Amino acid sequence: MRFFSSKMRQRQDIALAASLTPMRQALRRLRHNRAAMSALIFLLLLIAVCLAGPWFSSWQLDTTNALQSRQAPSMDHWLGTDFLGRDVLTRLMYAGRISLTVGLISVVLSVALGFVAGALSGYCGGWIDSLIMRVADLLMTIPSLPLLIALGALLSELKIEPEIRIYMVMLMLSLIGWPGLARMVRGQILSLRERDFMLATEVLGLSLRRRLFGHLLPNTVPILLVVATTGVAGAILGEASLSYLGLGVVPPTPSWGNMMDSANSFIDFKRRPWLWMPPGMAIFLTVIAINVLGDGMRDALDPKS
């Protein structure tokens, strides 16, 4: 009896899956992935804490107190204070806003640029394809971290204001992120444009705009979502590396990277872990959660699954 009931449930699940659209099937598979959903819930909670947390804090972002410099965690300062007596927890939440914003916006810019470049390269071909791919190959041959360090040093040499420097860091991260995505989109376009549905659009006499944006590019959205999700983790790590070296987001604007730079001596690193462990753990957990969510989205959006 139990065997027949399990078979019946399997048939019902198959019938339900067949009646859903591909996007709803993907969302249904994603909801059943416990690791991905746990990562998503953690990221949503992290964003909520970074956005709303400072409103409930008793301390301001730049409130200094030399008498409470480098104090250990206590009831007044849950994560201790830094070298200027500022509350580490409050700065950690403000820094989360900056680091997450830099990661998200830089990935949006790189996805937009890589999406358009890859689509034009794969669909138009010819000299346009050669030009875009040669530029992408040139950027991919340069190691990303040394390139970011050189660009960050250039910003420091030009004495860019801290408020403007944030946007420059976003542009720098998007500059090194689009070539790989463009090559990926180009490969998808080359594969899709020979399918029967694309040949049918040409037979029907649809315009280039409708063929490209109405039928061809929407089929590359699943891979864009996965790449964009995992790209946020890389952008956060890139920003943290630059800021730790003093070449990214610079004080007084806080970020997780330049907060870790506050432990700039062996004594601080050994005896005052509250100066570097909270931002370090924030970076570690955020990157792990984003990668787990990206893996779950890749499994959910895989048409072969």
RABELUR-V893652 format. One record per helix or strand of 3 or more residues. SS is the DSSP state (helix for helix, strand for strand). FROM is the first residue (numbers start at 0). TO is the last residue. If there is no record, write none. Layout:
BEGIN
ss from to
SS FROM TO
SS FROM TO
END
This chain:
BEGIN
ss from to
helix 1 18
helix 21 30
helix 33 55
helix 65 67
helix 87 123
helix 125 140
helix 143 156
helix 161 191
helix 195 202
helix 207 243
helix 255 259
helix 265 270
helix 272 274
helix 276 300
END
